[in-house]
Amino acid sequence: MTPEALDALLLAVARGEQRLTELPDSAPLRRRFVQRTRLLRFPDLIDVHVLPASAGATLALYSRSLLGRRDFGVNRARLWRWLAAMNAA
């Protein structure tokens, strides 16, 4: 898959998430999102970078809480959910 196709797939998956906003400083192949937690609306920051690779493209994903000390596995679960949705597509 080309980097552009992987980026489009990632965007489709991300846009299916609730309480998610893409930040305006995002660029093609390098995106930043904020997703608010369900109960208290705490912000989680998600960075995605699509990288060209010899066999097409690969992803670098990073999700973290901006407030609080623990996220109770929410960020890890989010990234696994996104990867599973992309794999299913």
JONOR-V56997 format. One record per pair of residues at least 12 apart in sequence whose C-alpha atoms are under 6 Angstrom apart, sorted by the first residue. I is the first residue (numbers start at 0). GAP is how many residues later the second one is. D is the distance in whole Angstrom. If there is no record, write none. Layout:
I/GAP/D, I/GAP/D
This chain:
0/55/5, 1/54/5, 1/55/6, 2/49/6, 2/54/5, 6/22/6, 18/16/5, 18/17/6, 19/14/6, 19/15/4, 20/12/6, 20/13/5, 28/20/6, 28/21/5, 29/18/6, 29/19/4, 30/16/6, 30/17/5, 31/14/6, 31/15/5, 32/12/6, 32/13/5, 42/23/6, 43/20/6, 43/21/4, 43/22/6, 44/18/6, 44/19/5, 45/16/6, 45/17/4, 46/14/6, 46/15/5, 47/12/6, 47/13/5, 62/12/5
